[in-house]
Amino acid sequence: MENAFGKPVEVEVRDSLEKAMKILKQKMSKEGILQELKRRRFYEKPSVKKKRKTREARKRLRREMKRKSGMGGPGQGTGGPGRM
């Protein structure tokens, strides 16, 4: 199976098929293939697509800021007033 970038996802089967399936699912989840399939199941209007993209960008930015500032937990000023 190829991911969104056209690169195949490979898993080695050593012990059991169940373990290989679990590893495959983890890799697909990490690369976002499953989310992409769910998104493409139905047509997404351009306005909804734009909103989703901005929401994902904000989430990505927050994650990067949290990684840069260390923990990013409560009391460090990453959230708004009264937020935890």
N, CA, C and O atoms as CSV, one atom per row, in Angstrom:
chain,resi,resn,atom,element,x,y,z
A,1,MET,N,N,0.845,-1.184,0.000
A,1,MET,CA,C,0.000,0.000,0.000
A,1,MET,C,C,0.883,1.237,0.000
A,1,MET,O,O,1.907,1.267,0.682
A,2,GLU,N,N,0.501,2.245,-0.750
A,2,GLU,CA,C,1.283,3.473,-0.820
A,2,GLU,C,C,0.624,4.544,0.022
A,2,GLU,O,O,-0.601,4.626,0.107
A,3,ASN,N,N,1.461,5.368,0.649
A,3,ASN,CA,C,0.915,6.449,1.456
A,3,ASN,C,C,0.641,7.660,0.570
A,3,ASN,O,O,0.740,7.572,-0.654
A,4,ALA,N,N,0.301,8.775,1.180
A,4,ALA,CA,C,-0.079,9.975,0.436
A,4,ALA,C,C,1.057,10.491,-0.449
A,4,ALA,O,O,0.810,11.188,-1.433
A,5,PHE,N,N,2.300,10.149,-0.099
A,5,PHE,CA,C,3.440,10.630,-0.859
A,5,PHE,C,C,3.893,9.631,-1.912
A,5,PHE,O,O,4.875,9.883,-2.609
A,6,GLY,N,N,3.198,8.494,-2.046
A,6,GLY,CA,C,3.545,7.513,-3.047
A,6,GLY,C,C,4.623,6.540,-2.619
A,6,GLY,O,O,5.111,5.754,-3.431
A,7,LYS,N,N,5.001,6.585,-1.344
A,7,LYS,CA,C,6.037,5.687,-0.839
A,7,LYS,C,C,5.357,4.467,-0.206
A,7,LYS,O,O,4.473,4.635,0.635
A,8,PRO,N,N,5.746,3.247,-0.588
A,8,PRO,CA,C,5.090,2.069,-0.003
A,8,PRO,C,C,5.447,1.872,1.469
A,8,PRO,O,O,6.547,2.208,1.908
A,9,VAL,N,N,4.495,1.320,2.218
A,9,VAL,CA,C,4.703,1.006,3.623
A,9,VAL,C,C,5.018,-0.485,3.699
A,9,VAL,O,O,4.196,-1.315,3.311
A,10,GLU,N,N,6.200,-0.824,4.194
A,10,GLU,CA,C,6.611,-2.220,4.244
A,10,GLU,C,C,6.737,-2.689,5.692
A,10,GLU,O,O,7.179,-1.949,6.571
A,11,VAL,N,N,6.335,-3.940,5.911
A,11,VAL,CA,C,6.439,-4.559,7.228
A,11,VAL,C,C,6.979,-5.967,7.036
A,11,VAL,O,O,6.533,-6.695,6.149
A,12,GLU,N,N,7.943,-6.348,7.870
A,12,GLU,CA,C,8.509,-7.690,7.808
A,12,GLU,C,C,7.697,-8.633,8.688
A,12,GLU,O,O,7.369,-8.294,9.825
A,13,VAL,N,N,7.373,-9.814,8.168
A,13,VAL,CA,C,6.652,-10.811,8.949
A,13,VAL,C,C,7.683,-11.805,9.472
A,13,VAL,O,O,8.252,-12.591,8.715
A,14,ARG,N,N,7.912,-11.752,10.803
A,14,ARG,CA,C,8.905,-12.650,11.406
A,14,ARG,C,C,8.211,-13.717,12.246
A,14,ARG,O,O,8.276,-14.902,11.919
A,15,ASP,N,N,7.553,-13.310,13.313
A,15,ASP,CA,C,6.961,-14.271,14.239
A,15,ASP,C,C,5.544,-14.664,13.824
A,15,ASP,O,O,5.262,-15.828,13.537
A,16,SER,N,N,4.672,-13.676,13.801
A,16,SER,CA,C,3.282,-13.992,13.495
A,16,SER,C,C,2.665,-12.905,12.631
A,16,SER,O,O,3.144,-11.773,12.575
A,17,LEU,N,N,1.607,-13.279,11.973
A,17,LEU,CA,C,0.890,-12.341,11.121
A,17,LEU,C,C,0.208,-11.255,11.950
A,17,LEU,O,O,0.101,-10.110,11.512
A,18,GLU,N,N,-0.252,-11.617,13.146
A,18,GLU,CA,C,-0.926,-10.644,14.014
A,18,GLU,C,C,0.012,-9.499,14.396
A,18,GLU,O,O,-0.378,-8.332,14.388
A,19,LYS,N,N,1.268,-9.857,14.734
A,19,LYS,CA,C,2.244,-8.826,15.084
A,19,LYS,C,C,2.532,-7.928,13.886
A,19,LYS,O,O,2.647,-6.711,14.024
A,20,ALA,N,N,2.648,-8.541,12.706
A,20,ALA,CA,C,2.918,-7.769,11.491
A,20,ALA,C,C,1.765,-6.814,11.195
A,20,ALA,O,O,1.990,-5.672,10.796
A,21,MET,N,N,0.522,-7.281,11.391
A,21,MET,CA,C,-0.646,-6.428,11.167
A,21,MET,C,C,-0.665,-5.259,12.154
A,21,MET,O,O,-1.004,-4.134,11.785
A,22,LYS,N,N,-0.299,-5.530,13.406
A,22,LYS,CA,C,-0.265,-4.486,14.421
A,22,LYS,C,C,0.772,-3.428,14.052
A,22,LYS,O,O,0.510,-2.231,14.163
A,23,ILE,N,N,1.956,-3.877,13.611
A,23,ILE,CA,C,3.017,-2.948,13.219
A,23,ILE,C,C,2.588,-2.127,12.003
A,23,ILE,O,O,2.847,-0.926,11.934
A,24,LEU,N,N,1.925,-2.790,11.039
A,24,LEU,CA,C,1.446,-2.087,9.843
A,24,LEU,C,C,0.442,-1.006,10.216
A,24,LEU,O,O,0.519,0.118,9.719
A,25,LYS,N,N,-0.499,-1.346,11.092
A,25,LYS,CA,C,-1.503,-0.361,11.529
A,25,LYS,C,C,-0.843,0.821,12.233
A,25,LYS,O,O,-1.245,1.966,12.027
A,26,GLN,N,N,0.167,0.555,13.060
A,26,GLN,CA,C,0.875,1.627,13.755
A,26,GLN,C,C,1.579,2.542,12.753
A,26,GLN,O,O,1.514,3.765,12.875
A,27,LYS,N,N,2.250,1.952,11.767
A,27,LYS,CA,C,2.956,2.752,10.763
A,27,LYS,C,C,1.984,3.590,9.950
A,27,LYS,O,O,2.238,4.764,9.680
A,28,MET,N,N,0.858,2.973,9.557
A,28,MET,CA,C,-0.132,3.698,8.766
A,28,MET,C,C,-0.735,4.840,9.568
A,28,MET,O,O,-0.991,5.918,9.032
A,29,SER,N,N,-0.961,4.601,10.853
A,29,SER,CA,C,-1.517,5.643,11.708
A,29,SER,C,C,-0.526,6.786,11.867
A,29,SER,O,O,-0.904,7.957,11.820
A,30,LYS,N,N,0.741,6.445,12.056
A,30,LYS,CA,C,1.780,7.460,12.243
A,30,LYS,C,C,1.937,8.330,10.999
A,30,LYS,O,O,2.165,9.534,11.111
A,31,GLU,N,N,1.819,7.732,9.823
A,31,GLU,CA,C,1.971,8.480,8.579
A,31,GLU,C,C,0.687,9.179,8.149
A,31,GLU,O,O,0.697,9.952,7.191
A,32,GLY,N,N,-0.417,8.918,8.841
A,32,GLY,CA,C,-1.670,9.608,8.554
A,32,GLY,C,C,-2.466,9.012,7.405
A,32,GLY,O,O,-3.349,9.675,6.859
A,33,ILE,N,N,-2.174,7.785,7.032
A,33,ILE,CA,C,-2.865,7.157,5.903
A,33,ILE,C,C,-4.319,6.876,6.241
A,33,ILE,O,O,-5.208,7.103,5.420
A,34,LEU,N,N,-4.564,6.381,7.455
A,34,LEU,CA,C,-5.933,6.050,7.843
A,34,LEU,C,C,-6.817,7.299,7.895
A,34,LEU,O,O,-7.964,7.273,7.451
A,35,GLN,N,N,-6.273,8.394,8.442
A,35,GLN,CA,C,-7.033,9.644,8.504
A,35,GLN,C,C,-7.335,10.154,7.090
A,35,GLN,O,O,-8.423,10.667,6.825
A,36,GLU,N,N,-6.370,10.007,6.196
A,36,GLU,CA,C,-6.552,10.451,4.811
A,36,GLU,C,C,-7.655,9.644,4.127
A,36,GLU,O,O,-8.475,10.204,3.399
A,37,LEU,N,N,-7.675,8.337,4.359
A,37,LEU,CA,C,-8.727,7.497,3.785
A,37,LEU,C,C,-10.102,7.903,4.298
A,37,LEU,O,O,-11.062,7.978,3.530
A,38,LYS,N,N,-10.196,8.166,5.609
A,38,LYS,CA,C,-11.468,8.581,6.183
A,38,LYS,C,C,-11.920,9.911,5.596
A,38,LYS,O,O,-13.103,10.104,5.316
A,39,ARG,N,N,-10.960,10.839,5.408
A,39,ARG,CA,C,-11.288,12.152,4.853
A,39,ARG,C,C,-11.767,12.053,3.413
A,39,ARG,O,O,-12.677,12.776,3.006
A,40,ARG,N,N,-11.160,11.163,2.647
A,40,ARG,CA,C,-11.505,11.057,1.221
A,40,ARG,C,C,-12.713,10.182,0.947
A,40,ARG,O,O,-13.114,10.016,-0.205
A,41,ARG,N,N,-13.293,9.623,1.994
A,41,ARG,CA,C,-14.456,8.760,1.807
A,41,ARG,C,C,-15.626,9.549,1.199
A,41,ARG,O,O,-16.363,9.032,0.360
A,42,PHE,N,N,-15.783,10.805,1.632
A,42,PHE,CA,C,-16.848,11.660,1.118
A,42,PHE,C,C,-16.255,12.965,0.619
A,42,PHE,O,O,-15.145,13.342,0.995
A,43,TYR,N,N,-17.018,13.661,-0.244
A,43,TYR,CA,C,-16.564,14.936,-0.786
A,43,TYR,C,C,-16.497,15.971,0.326
A,43,TYR,O,O,-17.377,16.042,1.184
A,44,GLU,N,N,-15.446,16.766,0.296
A,44,GLU,CA,C,-15.269,17.824,1.276
A,44,GLU,C,C,-15.349,19.168,0.554
A,44,GLU,O,O,-14.573,19.445,-0.360
A,45,LYS,N,N,-16.298,19.991,0.983
A,45,LYS,CA,C,-16.463,21.291,0.340
A,45,LYS,C,C,-15.207,22.135,0.547
A,45,LYS,O,O,-14.530,21.998,1.567
A,46,PRO,N,N,-14.890,23.009,-0.418
A,46,PRO,CA,C,-13.680,23.834,-0.293
A,46,PRO,C,C,-13.636,24.658,0.986
A,46,PRO,O,O,-12.564,24.822,1.568
A,47,SER,N,N,-14.777,25.182,1.438
A,47,SER,CA,C,-14.781,25.988,2.668
A,47,SER,C,C,-14.445,25.125,3.878
A,47,SER,O,O,-13.706,25.556,4.763
A,48,VAL,N,N,-14.979,23.918,3.919
A,48,VAL,CA,C,-14.708,22.997,5.030
A,48,VAL,C,C,-13.244,22.559,4.980
A,48,VAL,O,O,-12.589,22.427,6.014
A,49,LYS,N,N,-12.748,22.340,3.777
A,49,LYS,CA,C,-11.355,21.934,3.597
A,49,LYS,C,C,-10.405,23.023,4.103
A,49,LYS,O,O,-9.401,22.736,4.755
A,50,LYS,N,N,-10.745,24.278,3.789
A,50,LYS,CA,C,-9.921,25.410,4.214
A,50,LYS,C,C,-9.906,25.525,5.738
A,50,LYS,O,O,-8.855,25.749,6.338
A,51,LYS,N,N,-11.080,25.369,6.362
A,51,LYS,CA,C,-11.167,25.423,7.819
A,51,LYS,C,C,-10.350,24.310,8.455
A,51,LYS,O,O,-9.657,24.536,9.447
A,52,ARG,N,N,-10.426,23.110,7.892
A,52,ARG,CA,C,-9.683,21.975,8.427
A,52,ARG,C,C,-8.187,22.209,8.316
A,52,ARG,O,O,-7.437,21.914,9.247
A,53,LYS,N,N,-7.749,22.741,7.173
A,53,LYS,CA,C,-6.324,23.014,6.974
A,53,LYS,C,C,-5.806,24.035,7.985
A,53,LYS,O,O,-4.724,23.854,8.543
A,54,THR,N,N,-6.572,25.112,8.229
A,54,THR,CA,C,-6.129,26.119,9.196
A,54,THR,C,C,-6.099,25.532,10.606
A,54,THR,O,O,-5.196,25.831,11.388
A,55,ARG,N,N,-7.101,24.683,10.932
A,55,ARG,CA,C,-7.138,24.044,12.248
A,55,ARG,C,C,-5.926,23.127,12.434
A,55,ARG,O,O,-5.311,23.110,13.500
A,56,GLU,N,N,-5.590,22.367,11.392
A,56,GLU,CA,C,-4.426,21.480,11.458
A,56,GLU,C,C,-3.126,22.275,11.583
A,56,GLU,O,O,-2.211,21.866,12.298
A,57,ALA,N,N,-3.048,23.413,10.883
A,57,ALA,CA,C,-1.841,24.248,10.941
A,57,ALA,C,C,-1.658,24.815,12.347
A,57,ALA,O,O,-0.544,24.844,12.870
A,58,ARG,N,N,-2.771,25.272,12.964
A,58,ARG,CA,C,-2.699,25.784,14.331
A,58,ARG,C,C,-2.254,24.699,15.301
A,58,ARG,O,O,-1.442,24.944,16.193
A,59,LYS,N,N,-2.791,23.498,15.118
A,59,LYS,CA,C,-2.420,22.377,15.986
A,59,LYS,C,C,-0.938,22.047,15.829
A,59,LYS,O,O,-0.243,21.808,16.816
A,60,ARG,N,N,-0.459,22.034,14.594
A,60,ARG,CA,C,0.947,21.758,14.318
A,60,ARG,C,C,1.842,22.824,14.940
A,60,ARG,O,O,2.879,22.510,15.523
A,61,LEU,N,N,1.434,24.088,14.812
A,61,LEU,CA,C,2.193,25.202,15.386
A,61,LEU,C,C,2.272,25.083,16.903
A,61,LEU,O,O,3.336,25.258,17.496
A,62,ARG,N,N,1.111,24.777,17.537
A,62,ARG,CA,C,1.080,24.615,18.982
A,62,ARG,C,C,2.013,23.497,19.430
A,62,ARG,O,O,2.726,23.629,20.425
A,63,ARG,N,N,1.998,22.400,18.688
A,63,ARG,CA,C,2.850,21.262,19.026
A,63,ARG,C,C,4.325,21.641,18.913
A,63,ARG,O,O,5.131,21.263,19.764
A,64,GLU,N,N,4.680,22.389,17.860
A,64,GLU,CA,C,6.071,22.830,17.677
A,64,GLU,C,C,6.487,23.797,18.782
A,64,GLU,O,O,7.600,23.701,19.299
A,65,MET,N,N,5.605,24.729,19.148
A,65,MET,CA,C,5.903,25.684,20.210
A,65,MET,C,C,6.095,24.960,21.539
A,65,MET,O,O,6.991,25.301,22.312
A,66,LYS,N,N,5.257,23.965,21.802
A,66,LYS,CA,C,5.365,23.196,23.030
A,66,LYS,C,C,6.695,22.453,23.066
A,66,LYS,O,O,7.336,22.382,24.114
A,67,ARG,N,N,7.111,21.904,21.940
A,67,ARG,CA,C,8.369,21.181,21.866
A,67,ARG,C,C,9.557,22.109,22.077
A,67,ARG,O,O,10.532,21.732,22.727
A,68,LYS,N,N,9.482,23.323,21.533
A,68,LYS,CA,C,10.582,24.287,21.664
A,68,LYS,C,C,10.717,24.804,23.086
A,68,LYS,O,O,11.828,24.958,23.593
A,69,SER,N,N,9.579,25.073,23.737
A,69,SER,CA,C,9.617,25.679,25.066
A,69,SER,C,C,9.824,24.658,26.174
A,69,SER,O,O,9.797,25.020,27.350
A,70,GLY,N,N,10.022,23.432,25.841
A,70,GLY,CA,C,10.212,22.408,26.871
A,70,GLY,C,C,8.935,21.649,27.074
A,70,GLY,O,O,8.405,21.042,26.143
A,71,MET,N,N,8.437,21.679,28.291
A,71,MET,CA,C,7.244,20.911,28.616
A,71,MET,C,C,5.990,21.565,28.051
A,71,MET,O,O,5.153,20.880,27.463
A,72,GLY,N,N,5.848,22.855,28.216
A,72,GLY,CA,C,4.665,23.539,27.722
A,72,GLY,C,C,3.425,23.258,28.542
A,72,GLY,O,O,2.307,23.447,28.062
A,73,GLY,N,N,3.602,22.816,29.752
A,73,GLY,CA,C,2.484,22.460,30.620
A,73,GLY,C,C,1.837,23.670,31.259
A,73,GLY,O,O,2.156,24.804,30.900
A,74,PRO,N,N,0.928,23.447,32.207
A,74,PRO,CA,C,0.256,24.560,32.892
A,74,PRO,C,C,1.248,25.420,33.672
A,74,PRO,O,O,2.219,24.917,34.237
A,75,GLY,N,N,0.988,26.705,33.690
A,75,GLY,CA,C,1.857,27.612,34.434
A,75,GLY,C,C,2.996,28.175,33.599
A,75,GLY,O,O,3.789,28.967,34.107
A,76,GLN,N,N,3.097,27.796,32.351
A,76,GLN,CA,C,4.180,28.319,31.519
A,76,GLN,C,C,3.703,29.389,30.547
A,76,GLN,O,O,4.489,29.910,29.756
A,77,GLY,N,N,2.423,29.713,30.605
A,77,GLY,CA,C,1.938,30.796,29.772
A,77,GLY,C,C,1.632,30.419,28.339
A,77,GLY,O,O,1.515,31.309,27.496
A,78,THR,N,N,1.496,29.132,28.022
A,78,THR,CA,C,1.208,28.762,26.637
A,78,THR,C,C,-0.278,28.923,26.317
A,78,THR,O,O,-0.633,29.187,25.169
A,79,GLY,N,N,-1.140,28.769,27.303
A,79,GLY,CA,C,-2.569,28.915,27.091
A,79,GLY,C,C,-3.025,30.330,27.386
A,79,GLY,O,O,-2.225,31.180,27.776
A,80,GLY,N,N,-4.303,30.579,27.200
A,80,GLY,CA,C,-4.855,31.889,27.507
A,80,GLY,C,C,-5.098,32.034,28.986
A,80,GLY,O,O,-4.727,31.149,29.757
A,81,PRO,N,N,-5.726,33.151,29.417
A,81,PRO,CA,C,-5.988,33.353,30.832
A,81,PRO,C,C,-6.997,32.319,31.346
A,81,PRO,O,O,-8.047,32.098,30.744
A,82,GLY,N,N,-6.650,31.699,32.465
A,82,GLY,CA,C,-7.553,30.732,33.074
A,82,GLY,C,C,-7.531,29.381,32.420
A,82,GLY,O,O,-8.338,28.525,32.783
A,83,ARG,N,N,-6.653,29.141,31.475
A,83,ARG,CA,C,-6.604,27.841,30.789
A,83,ARG,C,C,-5.553,26.958,31.417
A,83,ARG,O,O,-4.550,27.437,31.945
A,84,MET,N,N,-5.793,25.672,31.355
A,84,MET,CA,C,-4.813,24.711,31.871
A,84,MET,C,C,-4.245,23.901,30.751
A,84,MET,O,O,-3.401,23.035,30.981
